Structure formats: C-alpha cells, structure tokens
Amino acid sequence: MKTLAQFIQKHRDDLGLSPKGLAMETGLPLEQIEDIESGKELFLSVTVRQNLAKILKCSPEEIKKLEKDFNNHIVSDQVIESLKELILNEAGGLKCPVCGAPLVTRIQKLYDLEDNLMLHPKAHCTKCSFQIHS
C-alpha cells in the first residue's frame, strides 16, 4: 500500500513537476506541498484534495483513500480547541495531550475566495499519531 506522500510524489514526478511547480500549479503554499510529501500532513481538506487531483490527473477519491484521518476521541474537543488557540498565539513548548511528547506546530496561512487571510493551526506529535489538522 502506498502512502499519501509516495502517491503525491510519484504523480508529481510523472508530470515532470518539482514541489515548487506543483505548489504553483495548485495555488497551494510550497510548505504545504513539502509537508504532504514528507508525511507530516496526513489529512487534506476537500479543496486541497481537489486542487491536487486536478493537477495530478487523478481522482480526489484516490487521494482520500490514502489519507489518515486520526480520530481524536480520546482527547476532548475542549483540549483541542485550547491547543489551537495556543498555536495561534504562538505559544511554544506544547506537549501532546495523548503521550506528553513535544508537539510540532505551525500556522497554515490560506486565502479564501474573497482573498481574506485565514489562519489554520496545525500540530502533530513527535511520538504518537495525535495531530490537529483543521
């Protein structure tokens, strides 16, 4: 079974695109393409999935079946919302609520159809499968 990262890399390579070229074609930030191809980004929004599928000449369903949408039911919504707020406020040293290992965090900057900046907090654990992807 291929990983999402391998699938995206192979299709990009088959089209003769660099990561930067794929970012330009899809309108996605290069950092996001790099995160997908390195395996850091395991769940994609519908829009990102559709943009990638269009450029990579595949179906969104082919991409979706390779995604890992980890359920965070063991972590309350309140804890996740609190972590999102801390990430947006650029708090450092955050720990995974599941295993206590350090969280790798970032703020994804996207623009909506009216060109309004939207900030999305992202995080993944360095040890377990916990992640915040919205």
N, C-alpha and C positions, 0 to 999 in steps of 0.2 A: 504494500500500500504506500503510495506517495504521500508526502506531507504537503501541506499548503505551500510552504516555502519552495520545495522542489518543483511543484507544479507550475508556480508563477515563473520561477527562473527558467525552466525548460521552454515554456511557451514564449517568454520574452526572448530567449536566445534563438529560438526557431525563427522569430521575426527579425532577428538582427538588431534588436534594440538593447541599449545599455540601460541600467537602472535609471539614469538621468533622462534618457529618451522616453522610457515608459512613464516616468513622472510627468514629463512634458505632454505626452500624448493623452494621458488620462486626466491631467489637471490636478493630480494629487501631489502633495509635498514629497520631495525626494526622501526625506527622513522616514515617511510612512512606507514607501516602497522598500527601503532598506530594512525597516522593522519587519515587514512581511517576509522578505526574502531571508532574513536571519532567524526567523522562527519566533521573534518576540511578539508579533501581532498574530494572534491565532483566531480572532473573530473579526469579521468585517461587517460594516454597515451595509445596508441594501444598496445605497448609492455607490459606495466604493466597489462593491462586488460587481455591480452593473457596469461601471466605468472600466474596470479591469477586463471583464468578459468581452466587452465591445472591442477593445483594442487587441486583446489576446486571441480573438476569434474563437471563443468557446462560449458555453452557456453559463449563466450565473449559477445554475444548479451544480455544474461540475465543480465550481469553486466552493460552493456552500457545503458539499458533502465532505470536503477536506478540512473544513473549519472545526475548531474545538471550542464549543460554547460551554465553558465550565459553569456549572450551576453553583452559586454561592449561597445555597440554602443554609449551610451551617453558620454563615455569618449574617447577622441581621441587617436588614435594609438600613437601619439607623446607623450602624457602624460603617457601612459602605458609603452612605451619604456624608458622614463625618469625615471619612478619609478623602472623599472627593473634594470637600471644602478645604481641607488642609493642603491638598495638592495644588488647588487653585490659588491658595495663599502662599504657595512656595515653601511650605514647611519642609524641613529636612529631617533625616533620620527616622523616617516612618518604618514601622515594623508590620509584618504580615499578621493579620488577626487570626490566622489558622495555625501557623507554626512558629511565629515570632522572629523569623529570619528577616533581613533587610528587604524593603520594597524598592524596586527601581521605578521611579516615577517620571512623568513628563506631562506637559500640557500640549495637546494637539490643537493647532490653530487652523480652522477651516472657515470658509466663507459661504453664506447661504446665497440663494438666487438673487437677493437684493444687495449683495456684496457687503453684508453685515458680518463682522468678525464673530465667530463662535468659538469658545474655548471648551475643550473636552479633556477632563482629567483622565490619565491612563496610568496604570500601575501593574506590575507583575512581581511575583515573589521570586527570589533568587533560589529557593529550595523546593517549594511545592507548586501545585498548579493554580494557586489563587491568582486572580487577575481582576482588574477593573477595566472594562473596555468601553464604557459609554460616557 
